[in-house]
Amino acid sequence: MHVLDLLQSDNLGLTLLWGEQSLLGQEVSGVTAIDLEDPGRFLGPGELVLSGLVWWRPGASAAARTDRFVAALADAGARALLAGEETHGGLPEELVAACRAHRMPLVAVPARTSFRAVTEAVYLRQWGDLSRRPTRHFALPENVRAELSRLLEGGAGPAELLDRACAHLGRLPCYLLTASGRTVARTPSAPPIPARRAASAAKGGVSLGVESESSPYDAWLLHVPDADAAPPRVLHEIAEVFAQYRDGRARRAAARRAAAGDLLGLVAAEAEPDLLGAALHAAGLPAGGPYRVVTATDGDALAEALGHLEGARWAAGPGGAVLYEGPADGGGADAPDGAGDAADAAGAATTRLTDRLRAVWPLLRACAEPGTDLRLGVGARTASAEGLRASLCQANFALTAADAEVAVRGVEQLDTLAELLSGVPPEVRGVFGARTLGSLGDGMLRETLEVFLANNCSWTRTAEALHLHVNTVHYRIERVEALTGRDLSRLDHKLDLYAALRC
């Protein structure tokens, strides 16, 4: 079928806003509904893209954001963009301009027309009259729909729902994936796939977005690797089942998020043990540790990152989470008896956790809007609830020390003075640096001091590095000592000046 076939349908009421005749006559391979700002990796060539424009917001960056979105469609080989008018009461001018610039046909979908109606129109045209093909299932059988409704009402999880929804299709490999590549559920015949591969797996086969209110990091996709393995209408009905599941899950998640926020508030306020115990229980965590605190600049990204830790138990609130690391999670099963060995084991556990979080963090960055500040800090493990405040302080310090180069930091991995200083708030570093070095200015005295310290206070090597006479170096260092009040023959004064330079 072609885009022109849809435009000629009176029932849909679609309006062509831009599109050349040659582009409208290209063959369409399928349709995908998606509302991520960077949808490219979830699209296949020849597809129509349905978008409610939830990602679009007016403002100074609207044109750039819109251009990136349309460019991603063009790069993926999409046939046309069908944009819904309901979210913004119409289509923004920036979208029309971007589609014209990238030669991407743009069709307006009125508020009265559902995306499901458009999708069914595509597949009805593509697959022909379904009533004449009784040998295949082109919609969920009535008994399957009834069973799924009962399971939803009974609180069944995504794995059971997916298994029952696909059971009548035989050994169908089918996945429920998040935008960052986390496998929420898979059918028994679907082999496990690593998150990095899953994040790009949607480029092949059939992938349908599960419509729900979600963050960019945990948007769900129903993915079937073989495009011909299941009828499209069946997959769309299964996706709708999970949309219903997510609506109910969102309400429960909000309650858990609030409980986790209360727990972190009590930890920060150094609440009594009894209050902490009750808050841990309310957040769904056991009363006995060990625990640790993890903080991040984005609470949604943190929750999705922790979701990648298979078998982990945690309670995440806005910007922070308490992670339970009890024996059931492998946290204490092999702990040595000696105090020193136990400390080493705890440090090794922090390193392992930090490494696992670092492995998934780039996947989350790929889902985030450009320029989003995504950093994460990991506190040390604590044996009981009483140590949670220390772990929270450590996680916040590690979060401050994280930067664009090392976005995930564990407190026990801050093993140099430079890394330690990077965790001091910038406002404090600025005062210390100005107070200690302000009188030197930014000229030759500061440069001489930097080179002198970098060469282990060797007069000869400093003179060689700066192409100066040794007497000149002596004179300049004496001036530095006089202006700063420090004696560079003393280790503590050397450290003061070195730290001030790092600040």
C-alpha positions in Angstrom: 0.0 0.0 0.0 0.9 3.7 -0.3 0.4 6.9 1.7 -2.0 8.0 -1.0 -4.3 5.0 -0.1 -4.7 6.4 3.4 -5.3 9.9 2.2 -8.1 8.7 0.0 -10.0 7.1 3.0 -13.0 9.3 4.0 -13.3 7.5 7.4 -9.9 8.7 8.7 -10.1 12.4 7.8 -6.3 12.7 7.2 -4.9 16.0 5.8 -1.7 16.2 3.8 0.4 19.1 5.0 3.4 18.4 2.8 4.5 15.7 0.5 5.6 15.3 -3.1 3.6 13.0 -5.4 6.6 10.7 -5.9 7.1 10.3 -2.2 3.4 9.5 -1.5 3.5 6.7 -4.0 6.3 4.7 -2.3 5.5 1.2 -0.9 4.7 1.1 2.8 6.1 -1.9 4.8 4.3 -1.3 8.1 3.4 1.3 10.8 5.0 2.2 14.1 3.6 4.5 16.8 6.3 6.2 18.9 6.7 9.3 20.9 10.4 9.3 21.7 12.4 12.4 20.7 15.1 10.1 19.1 13.0 7.3 17.5 15.5 6.3 14.8 16.7 3.0 16.4 13.2 1.7 16.8 12.2 2.2 13.1 12.6 0.1 10.0 12.8 1.2 6.4 9.5 1.7 4.6 7.4 2.3 7.8 4.8 5.0 8.5 5.4 6.7 11.8 2.6 7.7 14.1 3.4 10.3 16.7 1.2 12.2 19.1 4.0 14.8 19.4 4.2 14.3 23.2 7.9 15.0 22.9 7.4 18.4 21.3 7.4 21.6 23.5 7.4 25.2 22.4 10.4 27.3 23.1 13.8 28.4 21.8 14.9 24.8 21.2 11.7 23.7 19.5 13.1 24.0 16.0 16.3 22.1 16.7 14.4 19.4 18.6 11.9 19.0 15.7 14.6 18.9 13.1 16.4 16.1 15.0 13.2 14.1 15.2 12.4 14.4 11.5 16.0 13.8 10.5 15.9 10.5 12.5 12.8 9.5 10.5 14.5 10.3 7.2 17.7 8.4 8.2 15.7 5.4 9.2 13.9 5.3 5.8 10.4 6.1 7.0 7.8 6.7 4.3 5.8 9.5 6.1 5.0 11.1 9.5 1.4 10.9 10.6 1.2 13.4 13.5 -1.7 13.7 15.8 -3.4 17.1 16.4 -4.9 16.3 19.7 -1.9 17.0 22.0 -1.2 20.6 20.8 -4.5 21.4 19.1 -2.7 21.3 15.7 0.7 20.8 14.2 3.5 23.2 14.9 5.0 25.2 12.1 8.5 23.9 13.0 7.3 20.4 12.1 6.1 21.4 8.7 9.3 23.2 8.0 11.5 20.3 9.1 9.5 17.8 7.0 9.8 20.0 4.0 13.6 20.3 4.6 14.1 16.5 5.0 11.5 15.6 2.3 9.4 13.7 4.7 5.7 13.6 3.9 3.6 15.0 6.7 0.0 14.0 7.4 -2.2 15.5 10.1 -4.3 13.1 12.1 -7.4 14.8 13.5 -8.3 14.4 17.2 -11.3 12.3 16.4 -9.2 9.6 14.6 -7.4 7.1 16.8 -4.0 5.8 16.0 -5.5 2.3 16.2 -7.9 3.2 13.4 -4.9 4.3 11.2 -2.9 1.2 12.1 -5.8 -1.1 11.2 -6.4 0.7 8.0 -2.8 0.1 7.0 -2.7 -3.5 7.8 -6.2 -4.2 6.4 -5.1 -2.8 3.1 -1.7 -4.6 3.3 -3.0 -8.0 4.4 -6.2 -7.9 2.3 -9.6 -9.0 3.4 -9.0 -10.9 6.6 -12.3 -12.7 6.5 -11.1 -14.6 3.4 -8.1 -16.0 5.3 -9.5 -18.3 8.0 -6.4 -20.4 8.3 -4.6 -17.8 10.3 -5.4 -15.9 13.5 -5.6 -12.2 12.7 -6.9 -11.1 16.1 -6.7 -12.4 19.6 -9.3 -15.2 20.1 -12.1 -14.5 22.4 -11.0 -17.0 25.0 -7.5 -15.4 25.1 -8.9 -11.9 25.5 -11.1 -13.1 28.4 -8.1 -14.8 30.0 -5.9 -11.8 29.7 -8.7 -9.6 31.2 -8.9 -12.0 34.2 -5.1 -11.9 34.6 -5.0 -8.1 34.5 -7.7 -7.9 37.2 -5.8 -10.5 39.3 -2.6 -8.5 39.2 -0.6 -10.8 37.0 2.9 -9.7 36.0 4.2 -8.9 32.4 5.9 -12.3 32.0 2.7 -14.2 32.6 0.7 -11.8 30.5 3.1 -12.1 27.5 3.2 -15.9 27.8 -0.6 -16.3 27.8 -1.1 -13.7 25.0 1.3 -15.5 22.7 0.6 -19.1 23.7 -1.9 -19.6 20.8 0.7 -18.5 18.3 3.0 -21.5 18.9 6.7 -21.0 19.7 6.7 -17.3 19.0 9.9 -15.5 20.1 8.5 -12.2 21.5 10.0 -9.6 23.8 8.8 -6.7 25.9 11.7 -4.3 26.0 12.4 -0.8 27.4 13.9 2.0 25.4 17.3 1.4 27.2 17.3 -2.3 26.3 16.0 -3.9 29.5 14.0 -7.0 29.0 10.8 -6.7 30.9 9.5 -10.1 29.8 10.0 -12.6 27.0 8.3 -15.7 25.8 9.8 -19.1 26.7 11.0 -19.6 23.1 12.8 -16.2 23.0 16.5 -16.4 24.0 17.9 -13.8 26.3 19.5 -10.8 24.7 22.0 -8.4 26.3 20.7 -4.8 27.0 23.1 -3.2 24.5 21.8 -5.5 21.7 18.2 -5.2 22.8 18.4 -1.4 22.6 19.0 -1.7 18.9 17.1 -4.9 18.2 13.9 -3.0 17.3 15.6 -2.0 14.0 14.7 -5.5 12.7 11.4 -7.4 12.8 8.3 -5.8 14.2 8.3 -3.4 17.1 5.2 -1.7 18.5 5.2 1.0 21.2 3.1 0.4 24.3 1.3 3.7 24.8 1.4 5.0 28.3 2.8 7.8 30.4 6.4 6.9 30.9 9.9 8.4 31.0 12.2 8.4 27.9 14.2 5.6 29.6 11.5 3.0 30.2 9.1 3.4 27.3 8.0 -0.2 26.4 8.2 -1.8 23.0 6.6 -5.1 22.0 9.2 -6.7 19.7 9.0 -9.8 17.4 12.3 -10.5 15.6 10.6 -12.2 12.7 8.3 -9.7 10.9 6.2 -12.5 9.4 5.9 -14.6 12.6 2.6 -13.1 13.8 -0.3 -11.1 12.3 0.0 -7.4 13.0 -3.5 -7.0 14.5 -2.7 -9.6 17.1 0.4 -7.8 18.1 -1.4 -4.5 18.3 -4.0 -6.1 20.6 -1.3 -7.5 22.8 0.4 -4.1 23.0 -3.0 -2.6 24.1 -3.1 -5.2 26.9 0.2 -4.0 28.2 -0.9 -0.4 27.9 -3.7 -1.3 30.3 -1.2 -3.1 32.5 1.1 -0.1 32.6 -1.8 2.3 33.5 -2.4 0.2 36.6 1.2 -0.2 37.3 1.8 3.5 37.1 -0.5 4.1 40.0 1.2 1.5 42.2 4.7 2.8 41.2 3.7 6.3 42.3 2.8 5.0 45.7 6.2 3.1 46.0 8.0 6.2 44.8 6.4 8.3 47.5 7.3 5.7 50.1 10.9 5.7 48.9 11.0 9.5 49.0 9.8 9.4 52.6 12.5 6.9 53.5 15.2 9.0 52.0 13.9 12.0 53.8 14.0 10.2 57.2 17.6 9.0 56.4 18.7 12.6 55.7 17.0 13.8 58.9 18.8 11.1 61.0 15.5 9.6 62.2 15.2 7.1 65.0 15.8 3.4 64.1 12.1 2.6 64.7 11.0 5.2 62.2 13.6 4.0 59.7 12.5 0.4 60.2 8.8 1.3 59.5 9.9 3.4 56.4 11.9 0.5 55.1 8.9 -1.8 55.4 6.6 0.8 53.7 9.1 1.0 50.8 9.1 -2.8 50.4 12.6 -3.5 51.9 13.6 -5.9 54.6 14.4 -4.5 58.1 17.9 -6.1 58.1 20.7 -4.9 55.9 23.1 -4.7 54.3 22.0 -1.6 52.3 23.6 1.2 50.3 22.3 4.5 48.9 22.5 5.5 45.2 21.8 9.0 44.0 21.4 10.5 40.5 20.6 13.7 38.8 17.6 12.1 37.2 15.3 9.9 39.3 13.7 8.2 36.3 17.1 7.3 34.8 18.1 5.9 38.2 15.1 3.7 38.5 15.6 2.3 35.0 19.3 1.7 35.7 18.5 -0.2 38.8 15.9 -2.2 36.8 18.8 -3.6 34.8 20.3 -5.2 37.9 18.6 -8.6 37.7 17.4 -9.8 41.1 18.2 -6.6 42.9 15.7 -5.2 45.5 15.5 -1.4 45.8 13.2 1.5 46.5 13.7 4.6 44.3 12.4 8.1 45.0 13.1 11.4 43.2 16.9 11.5 42.8 17.9 8.7 45.1 17.3 5.0 46.0 18.0 2.6 48.8 19.4 -0.7 47.5 19.0 -3.9 49.6 22.0 -6.2 49.3 21.1 -9.0 51.6 22.1 -12.7 51.3 19.2 -13.4 48.9 20.9 -11.0 46.4 24.4 -12.4 46.9 25.4 -9.5 49.0 26.5 -11.3 52.1 26.6 -15.0 51.2 30.4 -15.1 50.7 31.5 -12.4 53.2 34.7 -13.2 55.0 34.9 -13.4 58.8 37.7 -10.9 59.4 36.9 -7.2 59.8 39.6 -6.2 57.3 38.5 -8.8 54.9 34.9 -7.7 55.3 35.8 -4.2 54.4 37.7 -5.4 51.3 34.7 -7.4 50.3 32.4 -4.4 50.7 34.7 -2.3 48.6 34.8 -5.0 45.9 31.0 -5.1 46.0 30.9 -1.4 45.4 33.2 -1.7 42.5 31.1 -4.5 41.0 27.9 -2.5 41.4 29.5 0.6 40.0 30.8 -1.3 37.0 27.4 -2.8 36.3 25.8 0.7 36.5 28.4 2.1 34.2 27.7 -0.6 31.6 24.0 0.5 31.3 24.5 4.2 31.7 25.3 4.9 28.0 22.1 3.1 27.1 20.2 5.6 29.2 22.1 8.5 27.8 21.1 7.4 24.3 17.4 7.7 25.4 17.8 11.1 27.0 17.2 14.5 25.4 20.5 16.2 24.2 22.2 18.1 26.9 20.5 16.2 29.8 22.8 16.1 32.9 23.0 12.4 33.7 25.3 11.5 36.6 25.1 8.9 39.3 26.8 8.4 42.7 27.1 5.2 44.7 27.5 5.2 48.5 29.3 2.6 50.5 27.6 -0.5 51.8 26.2 -0.3 55.4 25.4 -3.3 57.6 22.2 -1.8 59.1 19.7 1.0 58.7 21.7 3.2 61.1 24.4 3.6 58.5 22.1 4.7 55.8 22.8 8.4 56.4 26.5 7.9 56.0 25.9 6.1 52.7 23.6 8.9 51.5 26.2 11.5 52.2 28.8 9.4 50.4 26.5 8.9 47.4 25.9 12.6 47.2 29.6 13.3 47.4 30.3 10.8 44.6 27.5 12.3 42.6 29.2 15.7 42.8 32.5 14.2 41.8 31.0 12.5 38.7 31.4 14.4 35.5 30.8 14.0 31.8 33.9 11.8 31.4 33.1 9.5 34.4 29.4 9.8 34.9 29.0 7.0 37.4 31.2 7.1 40.5 31.4 5.0 43.6 32.6 6.7 46.8 35.2 3.9 47.4 36.7 4.6 44.0 37.7 8.1 44.9 41.3 7.2 45.5 43.2 10.3 44.5 43.3 13.8 45.9 42.1 15.2 42.6 39.1 12.9 42.6 38.4 13.7 46.3 38.4 17.4 45.6 36.1 17.0 42.6 33.4 15.9 45.1 33.6 19.2 47.0 30.9 21.6 45.8 32.2 24.0 43.2 31.2 27.0 45.3 33.4 25.7 48.2 36.3 24.9 45.8 36.1 28.4 44.3 36.4 30.1 47.7 39.3 27.9 48.8 41.2 28.4 45.5 40.7 32.2 45.5 41.6 32.5 49.2 44.8 30.5 48.8 46.0 31.6 45.4 44.2 34.8 44.7 47.2 37.0 45.4 49.3 35.1 42.7 47.0 36.1 39.8 47.1 34.1 36.6 50.6 34.9 35.4 54.1 33.6 35.7 54.1 33.0 39.5 51.2 30.6 39.2 52.7 28.8 36.2 56.0 28.5 38.1 54.2 27.0 41.1 52.4 24.5 39.0 55.5 23.3 37.2 57.5 23.3 40.5 55.0 21.0 42.2 54.6 18.8 39.1 58.4 18.2 39.2 58.4 17.2 42.8 59.8 20.6 43.9 63.0 20.0 41.9 64.7 23.4 41.2 66.7 22.0 38.2 63.9 20.2 36.5 61.6 23.2 36.9 64.2 25.5 35.4 64.6 23.2 32.5 60.9 22.9 31.9 60.4 26.7 32.0 63.7 27.4 30.2 64.8 29.6 33.1 67.9 30.0 35.2 67.7 28.2 38.5 68.1 31.5 40.4 65.0 32.8 38.6 63.1 29.8 39.8 64.3 30.4 43.4 63.2 34.0 43.2 59.8 33.2 41.9 59.1 30.5 44.5 60.2 32.9 47.2 57.6 35.3 45.9 55.0 32.6 45.9 55.8 31.8 49.5 55.6 35.4 50.5 52.3 36.1 48.8 50.6 32.9 50.0 52.1 32.6 53.4 53.1 29.0 52.7 56.5 27.3 53.2 57.1 25.0 50.3 59.6 23.0 52.3 56.7 21.7 54.4 54.5 18.8 53.1 51.3 20.2 54.4 51.9 23.6 52.8 52.7 21.9 49.5 49.4 20.0 49.7 47.5 23.2 50.5 48.9 24.8 47.3 48.4 21.7 45.2 44.8 21.4 46.3 44.2 25.1 45.7 45.5 24.7 42.1 43.2 21.6 41.6 40.3 23.7 42.8 
